[in-house]
């Protein structure tokens, strides 16, 4: 597929155009200049023509190690990957000295460049500015309004000579991207119901999100995994804003890795951009299959860490803890004990949540982290036969019957697994509303122990058969 990089000075509408071509609201858009910092790519479509679209940070006149300088380095890395460049200027403001300066820079790239004049929804007001853009030397400009979908047909015709004949196959999304529970009400009264096992397609990438508080080393970990400076890092907290997805492979298994913005307490989020970044991070968790929660080894498991871990569990995702900066932890034995204690007391509903001590800066224990991820991913896909479970259920009931309801037995009638990812079970009982939480935990813990389903969330849905005479 044709790979297109969208380039321009800050706040000309690059991310808006990126979202339009991608067909999804992926990049954060705000009137504040410099919102985008890392480059990101996504598969897109323009009138049926598949594309790879790359969104970049605004071109900055900075060559040092400041945030602006690192943003420029990210943009230059994106340019190296592109087949063609869309140079975007603001049609309301016209050609600025900064546009002229960066036009000279882009001419040295020796790649096809299309001049795009954005924000041209009012063509009469922007006509003189469109005419000015000819002076930049990129031929006929394409006047568009990305926000209002104006002029995209002209953009298609400008790109048409560059479309490749050997188009790659389009993106196929995973049907399990969102966690839709089956409607089990239709199953009530069935005696021999069992869902079929969904096969794990090794060609579908495993979606893995990297989350954590600000400045714990999430972006450094992604760079260590990829062994390249893919995303910006630095001592400043909150550098990452967009959730950046990258394809990668480990031991023959494909992964889609997603680096996310640092998540603080809601009460401390005081601006709109950070709020949108947090929403982007929570969306990444929801769409992930495995979530790596990065902790700072020196101050591991603050209250915010526990809240994030609980959120991942509530979403039904595989949770792996990566205790970073282990190379500078002074008392390692004490920190291990502290982590185990906080896991047992704060997340007691799931036993044996794995944690791996790493040093993202030095690339230590990265392989072990992914071995744990693959192992727990297999458990997350666990399937138990209905016959075996119902024999097991009879033994659980005889060993510890459910509490009586108004002097009557609350019989455990039938159990079946209705879903994997996470393992989800439906249990039919006589009086579901009167089955206490403690007894539900007794059933869940028994499933974990007897059917070897440790370390991942388990869901138990309690139902009753309909009474035909009621």
Wavefront OBJ file of the C-alpha trace (Angstrom):
o trace
v 0.000 0.000 0.000
v 1.025 3.589 -0.589
v 2.570 5.065 2.563
v 1.701 8.742 3.051
v 3.269 11.092 5.620
v 1.332 14.206 6.633
v 3.791 17.033 7.356
v 3.445 20.691 8.306
v 4.003 23.276 10.992
v 2.000 22.944 14.249
v -1.781 23.413 14.250
v -2.491 23.284 10.506
v -4.843 20.271 10.858
v -2.542 17.311 10.226
v -4.166 15.078 12.858
v -7.654 16.002 11.624
v -6.677 14.890 8.110
v -5.058 11.744 9.551
v -8.277 10.816 11.387
v -10.328 11.487 8.260
v -8.176 9.204 6.082
v -7.946 6.542 8.815
v -11.738 6.577 9.178
v -11.400 6.628 12.981
v -10.747 9.183 15.687
v -7.257 7.881 16.493
v -5.132 11.001 16.921
v -5.902 13.608 19.575
v -7.093 16.875 18.012
v -7.034 20.214 19.821
v -6.524 23.889 18.967
v -3.369 23.936 21.099
v -0.248 23.821 18.883
v 2.080 20.847 19.319
v -0.446 18.297 20.607
v 1.040 15.502 18.468
v 4.556 14.505 19.514
v 5.274 10.976 18.273
v 4.551 9.864 14.722
v 1.893 7.218 14.354
v 0.575 5.241 11.422
v -2.709 3.569 10.607
v -4.346 1.827 7.697
v -6.747 4.125 5.921
v -8.902 4.452 2.849
v -9.597 7.168 0.294
v -12.554 6.365 -1.968
v -11.825 2.628 -1.811
v -8.055 2.968 -2.216
v -6.203 1.455 0.782
v -3.421 3.605 2.268
v -0.945 3.645 5.114
v -1.264 7.106 6.698
v 1.422 8.572 8.973
v 0.621 11.442 11.330
v 3.601 13.503 12.489
v 4.455 16.174 15.017
v 4.544 19.740 13.728
v 7.851 20.601 12.101
v 9.797 22.551 14.699
v 12.876 24.731 14.233
v 14.797 22.955 17.005
v 17.858 20.726 16.776
v 18.713 20.208 20.466
v 17.452 17.655 22.990
v 14.466 19.750 24.036
v 10.949 18.361 23.567
v 10.682 20.352 20.323
v 14.015 18.964 19.126
v 12.932 15.405 19.886
v 9.616 16.041 18.092
v 11.576 17.083 15.005
v 13.644 13.873 15.204
v 10.407 11.863 15.316
v 9.084 13.686 12.247
v 12.302 13.033 10.313
v 12.047 9.324 11.198
v 8.489 9.286 9.814
v 9.603 10.967 6.585
v 12.140 8.199 6.009
v 9.313 5.616 5.972
v 7.012 7.479 3.574
v 6.518 6.967 -0.169
v 4.902 10.377 -0.618
v 4.553 13.538 1.487
v 1.455 15.674 2.015
v 2.738 19.135 2.970
v -0.148 20.832 4.800
v -0.530 24.587 5.326
v -3.366 26.597 6.906
v -5.615 28.138 4.241
v -6.969 30.728 6.663
v -3.544 32.091 7.574
v -1.894 31.662 4.180
v 1.804 30.987 3.578
v 3.896 31.919 6.622
v 7.701 32.343 6.835
v 7.747 29.029 8.733
v 5.959 27.308 5.815
v 8.519 28.743 3.386
v 11.397 27.549 5.575
v 10.071 24.012 5.863
v 9.249 23.866 2.146
v 12.979 24.282 1.492
v 13.675 21.475 3.973
v 11.157 19.137 2.302
v 12.566 19.711 -1.193
v 15.787 18.036 -0.005
v 13.912 14.833 0.851
v 13.809 13.723 -2.816
v 10.297 12.310 -2.417
v 7.052 13.236 -4.199
v 5.343 16.117 -2.406
v 1.712 17.223 -2.716
v 0.818 20.699 -1.490
v -2.367 20.572 0.657
v -4.099 23.775 1.737
v -6.357 22.862 4.673
v -9.260 24.730 6.327
v -10.665 25.865 2.957
v -14.343 25.325 3.774
v -14.906 29.009 2.862
v -13.330 29.046 -0.606
v -13.945 32.793 -1.243
v -12.112 33.842 1.910
v -9.144 31.532 1.304
v -8.807 31.971 -2.478
v -5.906 34.452 -2.277
v -4.088 32.216 0.242
v -4.465 29.216 -2.093
v -2.900 31.291 -4.872
v -0.006 32.217 -2.562
v 0.866 28.540 -2.058
v 2.081 28.266 -5.672
v 5.152 30.224 -4.580
v 6.323 27.254 -2.490
v 7.121 25.412 -5.711
v 5.119 22.188 -5.321
v 2.792 22.665 -8.274
v -0.983 22.838 -8.100
v -2.177 22.909 -4.474
v -5.079 20.744 -3.302
v -7.612 22.818 -1.362
v -9.435 20.803 1.303
v -11.219 21.055 4.618
v -10.389 17.881 6.535
v -12.868 18.751 9.283
v -15.730 19.126 6.782
v -14.671 16.457 4.231
v -14.310 19.089 1.495
v -11.897 18.502 -1.398
v -11.021 14.873 -0.617
v -11.923 13.914 -4.201
v -9.271 16.374 -5.434
v -6.783 14.811 -3.016
v -7.599 11.389 -4.474
v -6.867 12.577 -8.008
v -3.578 14.146 -6.856
v -2.529 10.829 -5.275
v -3.810 8.638 -8.105
v -0.566 8.566 -10.159
v 1.272 7.269 -7.085
v -1.056 4.390 -6.199
v 0.673 1.015 -6.343
v -0.614 -1.797 -8.513
v 0.308 -4.504 -6.011
v -2.067 -3.508 -3.232
v -1.764 -5.332 0.057
v -4.777 -7.053 1.541
v -6.958 -4.828 3.656
v -6.943 -4.926 7.441
v -9.124 -7.554 9.075
v -10.207 -6.677 12.574
v -10.453 -9.186 15.376
v -14.070 -10.010 16.183
v -13.109 -10.184 19.843
v -11.788 -6.614 19.875
v -14.686 -5.617 22.064
v -15.930 -7.836 24.831
v -19.553 -8.660 23.938
v -21.075 -11.232 26.257
v -23.430 -13.756 24.723
v -27.123 -13.436 25.562
v -27.468 -16.448 27.808
v -31.152 -15.895 28.536
v -31.862 -17.799 25.317
v -29.921 -20.757 26.723
v -32.007 -21.262 29.837
v -33.571 -24.691 30.058
v -31.065 -26.323 27.704
v -29.550 -29.419 29.240
v -26.623 -30.147 26.939
v -25.536 -26.728 25.702
v -21.868 -25.995 25.048
v -20.197 -23.266 23.020
v -17.594 -24.272 20.468
v -13.982 -23.362 21.114
v -12.789 -20.353 19.147
v -9.481 -21.199 17.507
v -6.562 -18.849 18.094
v -5.399 -17.628 14.701
v -1.597 -17.158 14.912
v -1.828 -14.733 11.984
v -3.891 -12.284 14.052
v -1.589 -10.118 16.174
v -1.959 -10.239 19.945
v -2.910 -6.753 21.114
v -0.741 -5.679 24.055
v -1.113 -2.279 25.755
v 1.601 -0.747 27.941
v 0.096 1.422 30.696
v 1.114 3.046 33.965
v 1.515 6.268 35.868
v 3.510 9.105 34.243
v 7.286 8.754 34.081
v 7.531 5.068 35.041
v 9.255 4.132 31.765
v 6.467 2.997 29.416
v 7.926 4.602 26.288
v 11.433 3.495 27.266
v 10.094 -0.062 27.511
v 8.562 0.120 24.019
v 11.864 1.399 22.603
v 13.729 -1.393 24.406
v 11.379 -4.008 22.942
v 11.786 -2.653 19.403
v 15.508 -1.864 19.885
v 15.012 1.537 18.267
v 14.027 5.065 19.289
v 10.440 4.664 18.112
v 8.772 7.035 20.597
v 9.952 10.083 22.499
v 11.382 9.627 25.975
v 12.860 11.980 28.527
v 12.853 13.067 32.168
v 9.713 15.185 31.689
v 6.483 13.566 32.862
v 3.634 13.314 30.362
v 5.632 13.326 27.109
v 3.423 10.688 25.461
v -0.049 11.908 24.504
v -1.388 9.691 21.728
v -1.608 5.914 22.060
v 1.037 4.709 19.573
v 0.536 1.251 18.002
v 3.489 -0.694 16.551
v 3.630 -4.147 14.941
v 6.268 -6.538 16.336
v 7.027 -10.257 16.512
v 8.275 -12.467 19.358
v 9.140 -16.146 18.928
v 7.054 -16.333 15.758
v 3.963 -14.693 17.326
v 2.763 -11.363 15.983
v 2.053 -8.559 18.434
v 0.500 -5.123 18.129
v 2.144 -3.102 20.882
v 0.454 0.086 22.103
v 2.302 2.716 24.132
v -0.086 4.917 26.112
v -0.038 8.216 27.958
v 0.623 8.172 31.701
v -2.533 7.937 33.812
v -2.910 10.156 36.861
v -5.785 10.463 39.316
v -8.823 12.124 37.746
v -8.735 14.861 40.374
v -5.250 15.899 39.182
v -6.127 16.144 35.474
v -6.530 19.869 34.882
v -6.445 20.350 31.095
v -8.374 19.089 28.093
v -5.384 17.517 26.308
v -4.487 15.322 29.294
v -8.138 14.343 29.620
v -8.209 13.226 25.948
v -4.909 11.375 26.433
v -6.372 9.503 29.406
v -9.467 8.564 27.383
v -7.171 7.288 24.623
v -5.283 5.163 27.172
v -8.459 3.624 28.596
v -9.631 2.865 25.062
v -6.324 1.048 24.456
v -6.969 -1.081 27.564
v -10.475 -1.909 26.373
v -9.246 -3.032 22.959
v -6.198 -4.914 24.275
v -5.934 -8.602 25.074
v -2.849 -8.322 27.288
v -2.071 -5.268 29.425
v 1.407 -4.654 30.839
v 1.187 -2.366 33.867
v 4.580 -0.706 34.337
v 5.542 0.136 37.926
v 8.442 2.190 39.224
v 10.555 -0.269 41.212
v 11.428 2.396 43.806
v 7.823 3.410 44.561
v 5.890 0.385 43.345
v 2.195 -0.077 44.015
v 0.907 3.282 44.997
v -2.875 3.623 45.195
v -3.043 4.675 41.524
v -1.213 1.473 40.496
v -3.800 -0.650 42.306
v -6.656 1.276 40.721
v -5.212 0.754 37.236
v -4.676 -2.956 37.935
v -8.273 -3.276 39.146
v -9.532 -1.527 36.005
v -7.658 -3.997 33.788
v -9.153 -6.920 35.713
v -12.644 -5.431 35.488
v -12.186 -5.200 31.711
v -11.340 -8.915 31.698
v -7.836 -8.510 30.266
v -4.650 -10.444 30.972
v -2.619 -8.411 33.485
v 1.181 -8.588 33.639
v 3.150 -6.359 36.009
v 6.501 -5.008 34.792
v 8.485 -3.626 37.740
v 10.820 -1.195 35.999
v 14.059 0.516 37.109
v 15.037 -2.662 38.957
v 18.708 -1.861 38.337
v 18.524 1.045 40.832
v 16.343 -0.613 43.499
v 18.373 -0.796 46.723
v 16.595 -3.493 48.774
v 15.199 -5.883 46.163
v 13.992 -8.576 48.584
v 11.999 -6.021 50.563
v 10.434 -4.631 47.370
v 9.454 -8.142 46.191
v 7.726 -8.816 49.506
v 5.948 -5.470 49.335
v 4.645 -6.206 45.834
v 3.419 -9.683 46.818
v 1.701 -8.274 49.913
v -0.062 -5.528 47.913
v -1.172 -8.089 45.321
v -2.574 -10.424 47.970
v -4.384 -7.687 49.893
v -5.381 -5.304 47.094
v -6.152 -7.766 44.288
v -6.998 -10.888 46.236
v -9.724 -11.964 43.770
v -7.005 -13.105 41.349
v -4.190 -15.190 42.738
v -0.661 -15.367 41.354
v -0.737 -12.296 39.107
v 2.714 -12.451 37.479
v 5.218 -9.657 37.926
v 8.543 -9.411 36.128
v 11.407 -7.203 37.312
v 12.917 -5.336 34.363
v 15.216 -2.495 33.404
v 13.818 -0.901 30.256
v 16.800 1.440 30.085
v 19.218 -1.502 29.914
v 16.877 -3.898 28.063
v 16.938 -6.463 30.900
v 14.324 -9.254 31.227
v 12.291 -8.148 28.190
v 12.224 -11.715 26.859
v 10.975 -13.072 30.198
v 8.206 -10.456 30.200
v 6.886 -11.700 26.852
v 7.210 -15.352 27.811
v 4.910 -14.614 30.747
v 2.556 -12.729 28.431
v 2.285 -15.672 26.004
v 1.799 -18.168 28.845
v -1.049 -16.184 30.425
v -2.579 -15.510 27.002
v -2.998 -19.275 26.580
v -4.684 -19.494 30.000
v -6.967 -16.588 29.012
v -8.123 -18.721 26.074
v -8.784 -21.757 28.295
v -11.741 -24.029 27.482
v -13.261 -26.579 29.914
v -15.663 -29.320 28.779
v -19.219 -29.099 30.108
v -19.412 -32.741 31.187
v -16.296 -32.506 33.321
v -17.483 -29.261 34.927
v -20.895 -30.628 35.900
v -19.350 -33.685 37.567
v -17.077 -31.242 39.372
v -20.078 -29.030 40.330
v -21.829 -31.944 41.998
v -18.746 -32.555 44.131
v -18.479 -28.860 45.063
v -22.126 -28.816 46.140
v -21.887 -31.995 48.224
v -18.751 -30.660 49.928
v -20.227 -27.217 50.638
v -23.946 -26.702 49.786
v -25.230 -23.205 49.067
v -27.016 -21.466 51.974
v -30.729 -22.262 52.386
v -33.320 -19.788 51.094
v -36.393 -19.615 53.379
v -35.660 -23.188 54.471
v -35.333 -24.449 50.882
v -32.235 -25.741 49.135
v -30.636 -23.431 46.577
v -29.643 -26.197 44.174
v -26.708 -25.848 41.757
v -28.315 -27.264 38.597
v -25.948 -26.787 35.690
v -22.758 -25.016 34.648
v -21.195 -24.401 31.247
v -18.513 -22.199 29.793
v -20.097 -19.689 27.437
v -17.030 -17.697 26.450
v -13.265 -17.480 26.479
v -11.130 -14.327 26.622
v -11.732 -14.084 29.574
v -13.079 -17.494 30.678
v -16.780 -16.872 31.349
v -19.141 -19.404 32.932
v -22.922 -19.533 33.319
v -24.264 -21.250 36.447
v -27.950 -22.165 36.745
v -29.273 -22.290 40.339
v -32.694 -22.367 41.969
v -32.543 -18.858 43.489
v -29.811 -16.788 41.774
v -30.557 -13.547 43.616
v -30.017 -15.303 46.940
v -26.647 -16.844 46.092
v -24.190 -14.824 48.230
v -20.969 -13.337 46.843
v -18.926 -15.514 49.179
v -20.374 -18.640 47.560
v -19.759 -17.266 44.077
v -16.117 -16.736 45.061
v -16.064 -20.343 46.315
v -17.127 -21.542 42.838
v -14.668 -19.226 41.023
v -11.746 -20.244 43.238
v -12.642 -23.903 42.674
v -12.640 -23.359 38.894
v -9.220 -21.716 39.126
v -7.679 -24.450 41.224
v -9.253 -27.575 39.738
v -9.154 -26.578 36.062
v -5.814 -24.755 36.155
v -7.007 -21.223 35.282
v -4.690 -19.061 37.413
v -3.721 -15.418 37.078
v -6.515 -14.257 34.721
v -10.007 -12.837 35.341
v -12.906 -15.316 35.510
v -16.526 -14.229 35.097
v -19.437 -16.153 36.616
v -22.989 -15.363 35.474
v -25.687 -16.829 37.715
v -29.092 -17.610 36.187
v -32.193 -19.665 36.830
v -34.334 -21.758 34.529
v -37.669 -20.243 33.599
v -40.752 -21.746 35.285
v -43.237 -22.665 32.525
v -46.114 -22.494 35.074
v -45.369 -19.003 36.394
l 1 2 3 4 5 6 7 8 9 10 11 12 13 14 15 16 17 18 19 20 21 22 23 24 25 26 27 28 29 30 31 32 33 34 35 36 37 38 39 40 41 42 43 44 45 46 47 48 49 50 51 52 53 54 55 56 57 58 59 60 61 62 63 64 65 66 67 68 69 70 71 72 73 74 75 76 77 78 79 80 81 82 83 84 85 86 87 88 89 90 91 92 93 94 95 96 97 98 99 100 101 102 103 104 105 106 107 108 109 110 111 112 113 114 115 116 117 118 119 120 121 122 123 124 125 126 127 128 129 130 131 132 133 134 135 136 137 138 139 140 141 142 143 144 145 146 147 148 149 150 151 152 153 154 155 156 157 158 159 160 161 162 163 164 165 166 167 168 169 170 171 172 173 174 175 176 177 178 179 180 181 182 183 184 185 186 187 188 189 190 191 192 193 194 195 196 197 198 199 200 201 202 203 204 205 206 207 208 209 210 211 212 213 214 215 216 217 218 219 220 221 222 223 224 225 226 227 228 229 230 231 232 233 234 235 236 237 238 239 240 241 242 243 244 245 246 247 248 249 250 251 252 253 254 255 256 257 258 259 260 261 262 263 264 265 266 267 268 269 270 271 272 273 274 275 276 277 278 279 280 281 282 283 284 285 286 287 288 289 290 291 292 293 294 295 296 297 298 299 300 301 302 303 304 305 306 307 308 309 310 311 312 313 314 315 316 317 318 319 320 321 322 323 324 325 326 327 328 329 330 331 332 333 334 335 336 337 338 339 340 341 342 343 344 345 346 347 348 349 350 351 352 353 354 355 356 357 358 359 360 361 362 363 364 365 366 367 368 369 370 371 372 373 374 375 376 377 378 379 380 381 382 383 384 385 386 387 388 389 390 391 392 393 394 395 396 397 398 399 400 401 402 403 404 405 406 407 408 409 410 411 412 413 414 415 416 417 418 419 420 421 422 423 424 425 426 427 428 429 430 431 432 433 434 435 436 437 438 439 440 441 442 443 444 445 446 447 448 449 450 451 452 453 454 455 456 457 458 459 460 461 462 463 464 465 466 467 468 469 470
